[in-house]
Amino acid sequence: MARLGLADVQRRMGEACDRAGIRRGDVQLVAVSKQRPDAAVRAAYDQGQRLFGENREQALRQRMASDLPEDISWHFIGPLQSRKVPFVGAHVDLLHSLDRVSLGEKWAARTTTPVLIEFNLAGEPQKAGFTPGAADEVLDTLVDLGLRVRGVMAIPPLASDPEASRPWFADLRKIFDRYQERQPGIDVCSMGMTNDFEVAIEEGATMVRVGRAIFD
């Protein structure tokens, strides 16, 4: 299933890139492997996938203890407790969910792994993340802490219609564009999941996070 799902996602990504007028290789795919067996990760790896996302420290520990290939690039995509920073920071290549200054302080003290700033675009109370109105101040604060900020991430409000995500993706892309003008090294706009990754690409995503469409 991983083989067939991955190929279909790659095809759909390519078609979305064509519609957006960008090169197909300009958008990276993070295969969200949370709660998937190692065999499924291996199957996707054997088809050329190298970026995988986990959302729990314990799951990441299990991956590190497995016999999966060492050249897998692991990304952490879920909420992170400060006490779990040392292990996660030492074993991932990118943190997608830097959602508060206190976490940034802890991260900067323990690791040089780059981060994405997470935004709560709609101000949903059940979600973490910074408010878009504080975007410039947040960037300055985190950079001053010594963090290697590579970009932004957001999850729009849940909707059955992918088109409902389009304005939220456009808002995040605006923040990303502004960040690129203000800070060297900003190159990742992480948005879009199984239900809406094609719309996200059309609105300027440089990285999408897809799980179910690959593994189910």
LOFITOR-958003 format. One line per field, with one value per residue (C-alpha): residue number from 1; residue in three letters; x, y, z. Coordinates in nm, 2 decimals. Layout:
<recs>
resi <- c(NUM:...)
resn <- c(ALA:...)
u <- c(X:...)
v <- c(Y:...)
w <- c(Z:...)
</recs>
This chain:
<recs>
resi <- c(1:2:3:4:5:6:7:8:9:10:11:12:13:14:15:16:17:18:19:20:21:22:23:24:25:26:27:28:29:30:31:32:33:34:35:36:37:38:39:40:41:42:43:44:45:46:47:48:49:50:51:52:53:54:55:56:57:58:59:60:61:62:63:64:65:66:67:68:69:70:71:72:73:74:75:76:77:78:79:80:81:82:83:84:85:86:87:88:89:90:91:92:93:94:95:96:97:98:99:100:101:102:103:104:105:106:107:108:109:110:111:112:113:114:115:116:117:118:119:120:121:122:123:124:125:126:127:128:129:130:131:132:133:134:135:136:137:138:139:140:141:142:143:144:145:146:147:148:149:150:151:152:153:154:155:156:157:158:159:160:161:162:163:164:165:166:167:168:169:170:171:172:173:174:175:176:177:178:179:180:181:182:183:184:185:186:187:188:189:190:191:192:193:194:195:196:197:198:199:200:201:202:203:204:205:206:207:208:209:210:211:212:213:214:215:216)
resn <- c(MET:ALA:ARG:LEU:GLY:LEU:ALA:ASP:VAL:GLN:ARG:ARG:MET:GLY:GLU:ALA:CYS:ASP:ARG:ALA:GLY:ILE:ARG:ARG:GLY:ASP:VAL:GLN:LEU:VAL:ALA:VAL:SER:LYS:GLN:ARG:PRO:ASP:ALA:ALA:VAL:ARG:ALA:ALA:TYR:ASP:GLN:GLY:GLN:ARG:LEU:PHE:GLY:GLU:ASN:ARG:GLU:GLN:ALA:LEU:ARG:GLN:ARG:MET:ALA:SER:ASP:LEU:PRO:GLU:ASP:ILE:SER:TRP:HIS:PHE:ILE:GLY:PRO:LEU:GLN:SER:ARG:LYS:VAL:PRO:PHE:VAL:GLY:ALA:HIS:VAL:ASP:LEU:LEU:HIS:SER:LEU:ASP:ARG:VAL:SER:LEU:GLY:GLU:LYS:TRP:ALA:ALA:ARG:THR:THR:THR:PRO:VAL:LEU:ILE:GLU:PHE:ASN:LEU:ALA:GLY:GLU:PRO:GLN:LYS:ALA:GLY:PHE:THR:PRO:GLY:ALA:ALA:ASP:GLU:VAL:LEU:ASP:THR:LEU:VAL:ASP:LEU:GLY:LEU:ARG:VAL:ARG:GLY:VAL:MET:ALA:ILE:PRO:PRO:LEU:ALA:SER:ASP:PRO:GLU:ALA:SER:ARG:PRO:TRP:PHE:ALA:ASP:LEU:ARG:LYS:ILE:PHE:ASP:ARG:TYR:GLN:GLU:ARG:GLN:PRO:GLY:ILE:ASP:VAL:CYS:SER:MET:GLY:MET:THR:ASN:ASP:PHE:GLU:VAL:ALA:ILE:GLU:GLU:GLY:ALA:THR:MET:VAL:ARG:VAL:GLY:ARG:ALA:ILE:PHE:ASP)
u <- c(0.00:0.28:0.42:0.09:-0.01:0.33:0.33:-0.01:0.08:0.39:0.18:-0.07:0.20:0.36:0.03:-0.03:0.32:0.23:-0.08:0.11:0.38:0.67:0.92:0.81:1.12:1.06:0.81:0.93:0.72:0.73:0.57:0.39:0.47:0.32:0.16:0.28:0.49:0.85:0.77:0.55:0.83:1.07:0.83:0.81:1.19:1.24:1.04:1.27:1.11:1.36:1.17:0.95:0.76:0.68:0.47:0.57:0.90:0.84:0.77:1.08:1.28:1.14:1.24:1.59:1.62:1.49:1.69:1.55:1.81:2.03:2.00:1.63:1.57:1.33:1.11:0.92:0.57:0.37:0.34:0.66:0.70:1.01:1.15:1.16:1.37:1.71:1.63:1.42:1.67:1.94:1.76:1.56:1.66:1.38:1.12:0.79:0.61:0.80:0.48:0.59:0.88:0.96:1.01:1.24:1.45:1.48:1.55:1.82:1.99:2.01:2.04:2.12:1.86:1.66:1.29:0.97:0.75:0.40:0.11:-0.25:-0.40:-0.76:-0.70:-0.85:-0.84:-0.76:-0.45:-0.11:0.09:0.16:-0.09:-0.03:-0.04:0.27:0.47:0.74:0.79:0.81:1.07:1.29:1.26:1.34:1.63:1.77:1.76:1.99:1.74:1.80:1.46:1.40:1.04:0.68:0.41:0.04:-0.27:-0.58:-0.92:-1.06:-1.29:-1.43:-1.37:-1.00:-1.09:-1.18:-0.81:-0.70:-0.73:-0.55:-0.27:-0.25:-0.22:0.07:0.25:0.23:0.41:0.66:0.73:0.78:1.01:1.22:1.27:1.37:1.59:1.85:1.80:1.42:1.32:1.04:0.66:0.52:0.15:-0.09:-0.18:-0.37:-0.70:-0.56:-0.19:-0.27:-0.43:-0.14:0.10:-0.10:-0.08:0.29:0.38:0.74:0.68:0.37:0.30:0.11:0.02:-0.30:-0.28:0.05:0.00:-0.37)
v <- c(0.00:0.24:0.19:0.26:0.55:0.72:0.71:0.86:1.14:1.22:1.23:1.46:1.68:1.71:1.81:2.07:2.21:2.23:2.43:2.66:2.71:2.59:2.31:1.97:1.93:2.26:2.10:1.84:1.56:1.46:1.12:1.12:0.79:0.82:0.50:0.31:0.00:0.00:-0.22:0.06:0.31:0.07:0.02:0.39:0.42:0.15:0.37:0.66:0.85:0.99:1.25:1.11:1.28:1.17:1.35:1.18:1.15:0.79:0.69:0.87:0.67:0.35:0.45:0.53:0.18:0.01:-0.12:0.14:0.30:0.56:0.81:0.87:1.24:1.25:1.56:1.63:1.75:1.74:1.93:1.91:1.92:2.12:1.82:1.62:1.87:1.71:1.38:1.52:1.79:1.54:1.31:1.52:1.74:1.98:2.08:2.19:2.29:2.57:2.71:2.92:3.13:2.91:2.61:2.82:2.91:2.54:2.44:2.71:2.60:2.23:2.20:2.38:2.19:2.43:2.50:2.62:2.87:2.73:2.97:2.93:3.11:3.10:3.15:2.81:2.76:2.39:2.45:2.58:2.83:3.20:3.46:3.59:3.95:3.88:3.72:3.99:4.02:3.64:3.61:3.87:3.71:3.36:3.48:3.68:3.35:3.20:2.97:2.87:2.96:2.80:2.90:2.86:2.59:2.59:2.36:2.54:2.47:2.13:2.13:1.87:2.09:2.14:2.48:2.60:2.58:2.81:3.15:3.02:2.88:3.22:3.39:3.17:3.22:3.60:3.55:3.33:3.58:3.86:3.64:3.57:3.94:3.99:3.69:3.49:3.11:3.12:2.85:2.63:2.69:2.37:2.35:2.09:1.74:1.45:1.64:1.96:1.93:2.01:2.34:2.41:2.36:2.59:2.86:2.83:2.54:2.43:2.13:1.91:1.66:1.36:1.04:0.87:0.92:0.73:0.46:0.38)
w <- c(0.00:0.07:-0.27:-0.45:-0.22:-0.25:-0.62:-0.64:-0.40:-0.60:-0.92:-0.76:-0.62:-0.96:-1.12:-0.85:-0.92:-1.29:-1.21:-0.98:-1.24:-1.03:-1.08:-0.95:-0.74:-0.55:-0.31:-0.06:0.08:0.45:0.48:0.82:0.96:1.30:1.43:1.12:1.14:1.05:0.75:0.61:0.65:0.48:0.19:0.13:0.17:-0.09:-0.33:-0.27:0.02:0.26:0.48:0.75:1.02:1.38:1.64:1.97:2.14:2.24:1.88:1.77:2.03:1.88:1.53:1.65:1.81:1.49:1.20:0.96:0.72:0.89:0.60:0.68:0.76:1.06:1.12:1.44:1.36:1.68:2.01:2.21:2.58:2.70:2.89:2.57:2.38:2.44:2.27:1.99:1.92:1.89:1.65:1.40:1.12:1.15:1.42:1.26:1.58:1.75:1.91:2.21:2.32:2.62:2.40:2.18:2.48:2.58:2.22:2.17:2.49:2.39:2.01:1.69:1.49:1.27:1.34:1.18:1.36:1.40:1.36:1.48:1.18:1.29:1.66:1.74:2.12:2.09:1.88:1.98:1.78:1.75:1.63:1.28:1.41:1.62:1.34:1.30:1.68:1.71:1.44:1.60:1.94:1.83:1.61:1.91:2.11:1.86:1.69:1.33:1.19:0.85:0.80:0.90:0.96:1.01:1.01:0.90:1.05:0.97:0.67:0.44:0.13:0.05:-0.10:0.25:0.34:0.05:0.22:0.53:0.32:0.14:0.48:0.58:0.25:0.31:0.64:0.48:0.20:0.46:0.66:0.35:0.31:0.67:0.76:0.56:0.55:0.54:0.29:0.42:0.41:0.56:0.50:0.35:0.46:0.30:0.25:0.11:0.00:-0.36:-0.27:-0.04:-0.32:-0.54:-0.27:-0.23:0.00:-0.02:0.20:0.26:0.53:0.41:0.60:0.51:0.14:0.15:0.41:0.40)
</recs>
